[in-house]
Amino acid sequence: MKYVDEYRDEAAAQQYVQAIRRTVTQPWTLMEICGGQTHTILKFGLDRMLPKEVTLVHGPGCPVCVTPVEFLDKAVTIASRPEVIFCSFGDMLRVPGSHEDLLIVKARGGDIRIVYSPLDALKLAQDRPDREVVFFAVGFETTAPANAMAVWQSKQMKLPNFSILSAHVLVPPAIEAIFSAPGNEVQGVLAPGHVCSVMGYWEYEPLAEQYRVPIVVTGFEPLDILQGLYMTLQELEEGRFEVKNQYARSVHREGNTQAQRLIREVFEVTDRAWRGIGMIPRSGLRLRDGYTEFDAERRFAVAEMAVEESPECIAGLILQGRKKPPECSAFSLCCTPEHPLGAPMVSGEGACAAYYRYGQGAQKVSSR
Amino acid sequence: MCLAIPGKIISIEDNPLGVRMGKVSFGGIGKEVCLAYTSEAQVGDYVVVHAGFAISRLDEEEAQHTLEALAEVEEAAKERGESLTATERNCSISCRK
């Protein structure tokens, strides 16, 4: 496939590994923010090709993993209502809530549909005026334009039976929370290429400056990751801390201004709790006045509820790069993709799922 | 976080609300995509698509530059008198099944 295969060229990747080996003179800890990057690193074994001085820790860039339990519980409550058709991306269905997940609700007769795009949910609302169609709008800035468009079109069409349960989160405040946390060990960051395709990378410049950490906007293929690592390590070795753009084929400094315009029209920034991390100021999006009629939380008057999490799950430490999945006592034993204790083991972008799937999980089981 | 893949625009048309939509091919598989956020993209262009939306138009020149940048890395190594030894060449990038 064009724009994919060229960036999986083995010889080129090897040369970057050698260039990294030649560049590194001391230990460095780097964080890739995005779960998609984590999966590429583990799937292609990039972590094992790097010199031992380079430590990769995995960031909070898994939208499924950081969605607060309260939203899962609200989703379960709304999806259980007989008049509702509840639409969601597939990986949200198996994420454990306090007591149930959406798959259990579906088994119990709840009408839950997996969709590829929020526009699919919007079309369903048009086709089924007799039902309330709710879309579970989770994700980072990459997904916000899609959800903003679905809400905007619903308003234009005066569609009375469409709403979203919005749990959007933003990357820069999460990076700042990691940098400013006591004992932070992250010295360089691979920023998420698709978030930056939408938002640009100007928001990261003050972070790199203030915390003196180089940030390289990076793509998702092996060659992208290796080049992003090489650029970050070069800066570290030269004592620089700038924002660079490895993923220039898709990202510009200002980002996609057309998408940003509709995001600002429909949403506004708000404080948001992140699962496993806690409240991060101004790190979420909620529907703005003029669009709150499309807020499923209001429409269905879902009350706040006490939440419960598995005491064994250390998802918070994993999402902040402080622990790796094999360091969790439950990893690949009582926590597996079939019986997940936490979201990072469910999501196709979760670090635990990546370690389990690409070998680290199997090793732990066999070594016990 | 935001899985997105590149696809080639095959056709463009507006939906009843005047929103720019189009057919995009992903290695031969065609899908309807919203092109409202990439008004500059034309038929034949490649776009990065996430959740049914094109979030950017792929820049062919920059794509080439990323691939050519590696040659610059090699050139710099040669100038420093560092060339790849046979043993260095054989570490392989393997895709774990």
Boltz contact constraints between the chains, C-beta under 6 A:
constraints:
  - contact:
      token1: [A, 1]
      token2: [B, 27]
      max_distance: 6.0
  - contact:
      token1: [A, 3]
      token2: [B, 6]
      max_distance: 6.0
  - contact:
      token1: [A, 3]
      token2: [B, 46]
      max_distance: 6.0
  - contact:
      token1: [A, 3]
      token2: [B, 58]
      max_distance: 6.0
  - contact:
      token1: [A, 10]
      token2: [B, 93]
      max_distance: 6.0
  - contact:
      token1: [A, 12]
      token2: [B, 70]
      max_distance: 6.0
  - contact:
      token1: [A, 13]
      token2: [B, 93]
      max_distance: 6.0
  - contact:
      token1: [A, 15]
      token2: [B, 70]
      max_distance: 6.0
  - contact:
      token1: [A, 18]
      token2: [B, 84]
      max_distance: 6.0
  - contact:
      token1: [A, 18]
      token2: [B, 88]
      max_distance: 6.0
  - contact:
      token1: [A, 19]
      token2: [B, 73]
      max_distance: 6.0
  - contact:
      token1: [A, 22]
      token2: [B, 82]
      max_distance: 6.0
  - contact:
      token1: [A, 34]
      token2: [B, 1]
      max_distance: 6.0
  - contact:
      token1: [A, 35]
      token2: [B, 1]
      max_distance: 6.0
  - contact:
      token1: [A, 36]
      token2: [B, 1]
      max_distance: 6.0
  - contact:
      token1: [A, 36]
      token2: [B, 3]
      max_distance: 6.0
  - contact:
      token1: [A, 43]
      token2: [B, 96]
      max_distance: 6.0
  - contact:
      token1: [A, 44]
      token2: [B, 93]
      max_distance: 6.0
  - contact:
      token1: [A, 44]
      token2: [B, 95]
      max_distance: 6.0
  - contact:
      token1: [A, 45]
      token2: [B, 94]
      max_distance: 6.0
  - contact:
      token1: [A, 45]
      token2: [B, 96]
      max_distance: 6.0
  - contact:
      token1: [A, 49]
      token2: [B, 91]
      max_distance: 6.0
  - contact:
      token1: [A, 61]
      token2: [B, 1]
      max_distance: 6.0
  - contact:
      token1: [A, 63]
      token2: [B, 1]
      max_distance: 6.0
  - contact:
      token1: [A, 116]
      token2: [B, 52]
      max_distance: 6.0
  - contact:
      token1: [A, 117]
      token2: [B, 51]
      max_distance: 6.0
  - contact:
      token1: [A, 117]
      token2: [B, 52]
      max_distance: 6.0
  - contact:
      token1: [A, 119]
      token2: [B, 52]
      max_distance: 6.0
  - contact:
      token1: [A, 140]
      token2: [B, 1]
      max_distance: 6.0
  - contact:
      token1: [A, 140]
      token2: [B, 2]
      max_distance: 6.0
  - contact:
      token1: [A, 142]
      token2: [B, 2]
      max_distance: 6.0
  - contact:
      token1: [A, 142]
      token2: [B, 50]
      max_distance: 6.0
  - contact:
      token1: [A, 143]
      token2: [B, 51]
      max_distance: 6.0
  - contact:
      token1: [A, 145]
      token2: [B, 37]
      max_distance: 6.0
  - contact:
      token1: [A, 145]
      token2: [B, 53]
      max_distance: 6.0
  - contact:
      token1: [A, 146]
      token2: [B, 51]
      max_distance: 6.0
  - contact:
      token1: [A, 146]
      token2: [B, 53]
      max_distance: 6.0
  - contact:
      token1: [A, 153]
      token2: [B, 17]
      max_distance: 6.0
  - contact:
      token1: [A, 156]
      token2: [B, 17]
      max_distance: 6.0
  - contact:
      token1: [A, 192]
      token2: [B, 1]
      max_distance: 6.0
  - contact:
      token1: [A, 194]
      token2: [B, 2]
      max_distance: 6.0
  - contact:
      token1: [A, 194]
      token2: [B, 4]
      max_distance: 6.0
  - contact:
      token1: [A, 197]
      token2: [B, 48]
      max_distance: 6.0
  - contact:
      token1: [A, 197]
      token2: [B, 55]
      max_distance: 6.0
  - contact:
      token1: [A, 197]
      token2: [B, 56]
      max_distance: 6.0
  - contact:
      token1: [A, 198]
      token2: [B, 55]
      max_distance: 6.0
  - contact:
      token1: [A, 248]
      token2: [B, 62]
      max_distance: 6.0
  - contact:
      token1: [A, 249]
      token2: [B, 58]
      max_distance: 6.0
  - contact:
      token1: [A, 249]
      token2: [B, 59]
      max_distance: 6.0
  - contact:
      token1: [A, 249]
      token2: [B, 62]
      max_distance: 6.0
  - contact:
      token1: [A, 249]
      token2: [B, 63]
      max_distance: 6.0
  - contact:
      token1: [A, 250]
      token2: [B, 48]
      max_distance: 6.0
  - contact:
      token1: [A, 250]
      token2: [B, 56]
      max_distance: 6.0
  - contact:
      token1: [A, 250]
      token2: [B, 58]
      max_distance: 6.0
  - contact:
      token1: [A, 256]
      token2: [B, 37]
      max_distance: 6.0
  - contact:
      token1: [A, 256]
      token2: [B, 56]
      max_distance: 6.0
  - contact:
      token1: [A, 258]
      token2: [B, 37]
      max_distance: 6.0
  - contact:
      token1: [A, 259]
      token2: [B, 37]
      max_distance: 6.0
  - contact:
      token1: [A, 349]
      token2: [B, 1]
      max_distance: 6.0
  - contact:
      token1: [A, 358]
      token2: [B, 96]
      max_distance: 6.0
  - contact:
      token1: [A, 359]
      token2: [B, 96]
      max_distance: 6.0
